[in-house]
């Protein structure tokens, strides 16, 4: 489970990316009996997440987002060719 991976990420001081592309927009609104464990930034070791806005976010097909826990992590993700 993600909470166990979060603890390991904190223990070893490494980042943890959660791929929430399928259902990432639905899970936060589910009842606790459906999603009994946290999987997102509520866990201290989770540093980034991805979600496909086109699957359940009703956006144009092929669009996705990456979320970062801090602006420092976001800044490190920029690149150019």
C-alpha positions as CSV (number, residue, x, y, z in Angstrom):
1,X,0.0,0.0,0.0
2,X,1.0,3.6,-0.6
3,X,1.2,4.4,3.1
4,X,3.9,1.7,3.5
5,X,5.8,3.1,0.5
6,X,5.5,6.6,2.0
7,X,7.1,5.5,5.2
8,X,10.0,3.9,3.3
9,X,10.4,7.1,1.2
10,X,10.7,9.2,4.3
11,X,13.0,6.7,6.0
12,X,15.5,6.7,3.0
13,X,14.9,10.4,2.2
14,X,13.7,9.7,-1.4
15,X,10.7,11.0,-3.4
16,X,7.6,8.9,-4.0
17,X,5.5,9.5,-7.1
18,X,1.9,8.2,-7.1
19,X,0.4,7.4,-10.5
20,X,-3.2,8.2,-9.9
21,X,-4.0,8.4,-13.7
22,X,-6.9,6.0,-13.5
23,X,-9.3,7.2,-10.9
24,X,-7.2,10.1,-9.5
25,X,-10.1,12.5,-9.9
26,X,-12.6,10.0,-8.3
27,X,-10.7,8.6,-5.3
28,X,-10.8,11.8,-3.2
29,X,-14.6,11.8,-3.3
30,X,-15.0,8.1,-2.4
31,X,-16.3,7.0,0.9
32,X,-13.7,5.6,3.4
33,X,-15.1,2.1,3.0
34,X,-14.2,2.2,-0.7
35,X,-10.8,3.9,-0.3
36,X,-9.8,3.1,3.3
37,X,-6.2,4.4,3.1
38,X,-4.7,7.7,2.1
39,X,-2.8,7.7,-1.2
40,X,-2.0,11.4,-1.7
41,X,-0.2,14.4,-0.2
42,X,-1.7,13.6,3.2
43,X,1.1,11.0,3.4
44,X,4.4,12.7,4.3
45,X,6.5,10.6,1.8
46,X,4.4,11.3,-1.3
47,X,6.2,14.0,-3.3
48,X,4.4,14.0,-6.6
49,X,1.2,12.6,-8.2
50,X,-0.1,12.3,-11.8
51,X,-3.7,12.3,-12.9
52,X,-5.2,12.0,-16.4
53,X,-7.8,14.8,-16.8
54,X,-9.3,13.1,-19.8
55,X,-10.4,9.9,-18.1
56,X,-12.8,11.1,-15.4
57,X,-12.0,14.9,-15.4
58,X,-14.0,15.3,-18.7
59,X,-11.1,17.1,-20.4
60,X,-9.7,16.6,-23.9
61,X,-8.4,13.2,-24.6
62,X,-4.7,12.8,-24.0
63,X,-4.3,15.5,-21.3
64,X,-2.7,14.8,-18.0
65,X,-1.4,16.7,-15.0
66,X,1.5,16.2,-12.6
67,X,1.2,17.7,-9.1
68,X,4.1,18.4,-6.9
69,X,4.2,18.7,-3.1
70,X,6.5,21.7,-3.2
71,X,7.4,24.3,-5.7
72,X,11.1,23.2,-5.4
73,X,10.2,19.8,-6.8
74,X,8.1,21.5,-9.6
75,X,11.0,23.7,-10.5
76,X,13.3,20.7,-10.8
77,X,11.0,19.2,-13.4
78,X,11.4,21.9,-16.1
79,X,13.4,20.9,-19.1
80,X,14.1,22.1,-22.6
81,X,15.6,20.4,-25.7
